[in-house]
């Protein structure tokens, strides 16, 4: 049996697509029959969902475990102030269904991991990575390679963004471009480093365009090409890269034939309840140590390795600020503490873990990381310390 014809309302809705000779009825039909999985409903996922739904992609899946926060509204354009505290994926479904009743929306309120990734990705034609962490990026890439699916990548930070398309059947994968993740804390998240609120829209539009091209077969996708956008200079740059024959997942002799522990691969602690318990216990323990130091019963240096803008926004009383990037050159300022206790903190624990390693390598003998950072402190010890 042939495909059902477009309805009169669909003809009217998609008329501008139908008028494109390169696209036409065949292209629109392909979109309506296609499926896309969005990993993340944040800064990139919001405009992606809007434009793909408006274009008429017939089925959109959304994987996101988070809830709407007031700080999201600066860039996550699907949400309003009335949505604060509600699950992002659920709100996104409501907005998409109101926008276009042609679209079926699947919601997965969960964290993507090695246990569920293959099942989640398998039913969809194209996977779009809109996440802001390296474990999920490597996880989604490897799952797409194992399933033989294309993936569209995007990333943003501060005033810059980047995008590419990966399909191991026709070109390189994410690991061919980035064989190894950076050290934990080396690349700040948007929450830590900030992001221009308009920037995600620019990168998400590139991703959405790539998705439409992949689904309809028109144009030339960004296979083997990597685009970088500098919003301050208003400059786009393009770089070419090749498939790596030694790539462990898509190379000539792959050694990675199943999903692995991506938190461990990226040098990060496991997610979940155990991590939350660890952060809570760490914050409580540090609070007790600070109380003893204030009472004169012990000594302690609380070292903040965040950026000055973060320190000005929220700080633990008594913390001394030396940003991580300046720490190697300023170790001499801490010489009196080489044999005395130092607790290091950042926003969520990544940069401070890196600082602890640096201090230990430099001969500091009593260095401790505040697991969970000032975020855990605010949630566990002092709610008056602002979260961001």
Buried (B, 14 or more C-beta within 10 A) or exposed (E): EEEEEBEEEBEEBBEEBBEEEEBBEEBBBBBBBBBBBBBBBBBBBBBBBBBBBBBBBBBBBBBBBBBBBEEBBEBBBBBEEEBBEEBBBBBBBBBBBEBBEBBBBBBBBEBBBBEBBBEBBEEBBBBBBBBBBBBBBBBBBBBBBBBEBBBBBBBBBBBBBBBBBBBBEEBBBBBBBBEEBEBBBEBBBBBBBBBBEEBBBBBBBBBBBBBBBBBBEBEEBBBBBBBBBEBEEEEEEEEEBEBBEEBBBBBEEBEBEEBBEBBEBBBBBEBEEEBBEBBBBBBBBBBEBBEEBEEEEBEBBBBBBBBEEBBEBBBBEEBBBBBBEEBEEEBEEBEEBBEBBBBBBBBBBBBBBBBBBBBEEBEBEBBBBBBBBBBBBBBBBEEEBEBB
